[in-house]
Amino acid sequence: MSYKYNKYVSFITVITLLLLILFFTNKVSKEVFLLLYVPLSIAMLIFGILVLKNALKDKEDIDLHATEIKRRLKNTMKKE
């Protein structure tokens, strides 16, 4: 579920980095920077919370995946 948010987070991050570069090179005024940066920050916060919430819900899936990896590792160690 969190994979669908990755493209949005990546897009927001790229836009934010471009905005920071423009601000530091004095291509964008302080007012325009704040006008764009604040909504981008809020969007990053919202998507971050959604991803964290989904990651905490998927703890059981993570545990199952970890036990599967451990089982495979033990099988490969026995073969050697």
C-alpha positions as CSV (number, residue, x, y, z in Angstrom):
1,M,0.0,0.0,0.0
2,S,2.8,2.4,0.8
3,Y,4.3,1.9,-2.7
4,K,1.5,3.9,-4.3
5,Y,2.6,6.9,-2.2
6,N,6.3,6.6,-3.2
7,K,5.8,8.4,-6.5
8,Y,4.1,11.3,-4.8
9,V,6.7,11.6,-2.1
10,S,9.5,11.5,-4.8
11,F,7.7,14.2,-6.8
12,I,7.2,16.4,-3.8
13,T,10.9,15.9,-2.8
14,V,12.2,16.8,-6.2
15,I,10.0,19.9,-6.4
16,T,11.1,21.0,-2.9
17,L,14.8,20.5,-3.8
18,L,14.4,22.6,-6.9
19,L,12.6,25.3,-4.9
20,L,15.4,25.3,-2.4
21,I,18.0,25.6,-5.1
22,L,16.1,28.5,-6.7
23,F,15.8,30.2,-3.4
24,F,19.4,29.9,-2.5
25,T,20.5,31.2,-5.9
26,N,18.1,34.2,-5.4
27,K,15.9,33.3,-8.4
28,V,12.8,33.1,-6.1
29,S,11.8,35.7,-3.6
30,K,11.2,34.9,0.1
31,E,7.5,35.3,-0.3
32,V,7.2,33.0,-3.2
33,F,9.5,30.4,-1.5
34,L,7.3,30.4,1.6
35,L,4.1,30.3,-0.5
36,L,5.3,27.1,-2.2
37,Y,7.4,25.6,0.5
38,V,4.7,25.5,3.2
39,P,2.1,23.5,1.2
40,L,4.9,21.1,0.0
41,S,6.0,20.6,3.6
42,I,2.4,19.9,4.7
43,A,2.0,17.4,1.9
44,M,5.2,15.6,2.8
45,L,4.1,15.4,6.4
46,I,0.7,13.9,5.4
47,F,2.2,11.3,3.1
48,G,4.9,10.5,5.7
49,I,2.2,9.9,8.3
50,L,0.3,7.7,5.8
51,V,3.4,5.6,5.0
52,L,4.3,5.2,8.7
53,K,0.7,4.2,9.5
54,N,0.7,1.6,6.8
55,A,4.1,0.3,7.8
56,L,2.9,-0.1,11.4
57,K,-0.2,-2.0,10.2
58,D,2.0,-4.3,8.0
59,K,4.1,-5.4,10.9
60,E,2.6,-8.9,10.7
61,D,3.5,-9.1,7.0
62,I,7.1,-7.9,7.8
63,D,7.4,-10.6,10.5
64,L,6.2,-13.3,8.1
65,H,8.6,-12.1,5.5
66,A,11.5,-12.1,8.0
67,T,10.8,-15.6,9.1
68,E,10.7,-16.7,5.4
69,I,14.1,-15.1,4.8
70,K,15.5,-16.8,7.9
71,R,14.1,-20.2,6.8
72,R,15.7,-19.7,3.3
73,L,19.0,-18.7,4.9
74,K,19.0,-21.8,7.1
75,N,18.3,-24.0,4.1
76,T,21.1,-22.5,2.1
77,M,23.5,-22.9,5.0
78,K,22.6,-26.6,5.4
79,K,23.3,-27.2,1.7
80,E,26.8,-25.8,2.0
